[in-house]
Amino acid sequence: MTRWPMTAKCIVCGQEPDELILVFIIETLSGPSPGLYACPTPCAGKFAKSPYAPAWLHEVLDNHSF
């Protein structure tokens, strides 16, 4: 989980929580972007069900308690 010194929003609910979890890394020709983040629960789990969710997200959610 990440604590942000700046304001960041969950890509699922749009809220600005204290803690976020990385749910997607956007690769570009110039390198990776900062990534997309979601609330640990329940939003990260909702995003994990989408066809855009990376395989590693399921492992992260299964191996960590939030």
N, C-alpha and C positions, 0 to 999 in steps of 0.2 A: 504494500500500500504506500501511497505517496501523500505527504503533507505539502501543500502548495503554499509558497509565500505570496502568490498572486491568486486572483480569482479564476477558477476553472469550473466548467459546467459538465455535468454528467450528460453523455450523448443520448441516453435513453430517456431520462425524466426531465432534463434541463435544469435541475436544482444545482446549487453550489454547496456541496457537502464539505465537511472538514477533511474527509478521507476519500481517496479515489483509487481505483485499481486500473492498470493498463489493460485494455481489452483488444486493441488493434494497433498495429504499426503500419504506417503508410510508407511504402518505398517509392522513391522518385529517382530520376536519373542522377540527381545531385546528392542522393543519400536519403536516409530515413528522416521523416518529419518527427515532430515531438510526440505524435501518437494520439490515440483517442482513449478517453478514460470514462469510467462509469462508477457509480456507487457500488461498494462491495456487495451489498444485499439490498434489494433483490435485483437491481438493474444489471449487474454483471452476469448473473444467471440468465436473465432474459436475453441479453445480447449473445450469450453462448449458444442459444438455440437458433440463432439466425444463420443463414447460409454463408454469411460473411465472416463468421467467427473463426479465428485460427484454431488449429488443433491443440496448440499448447494452452489455450485458455481453459479448456476442460480440465487439464492436469493441474493447473494453478488453483482452480476452484475446488477440485477434489482434495487437494493436499493442504489446504489452508482453512483455518476457521476464522470467521470474521465476526 
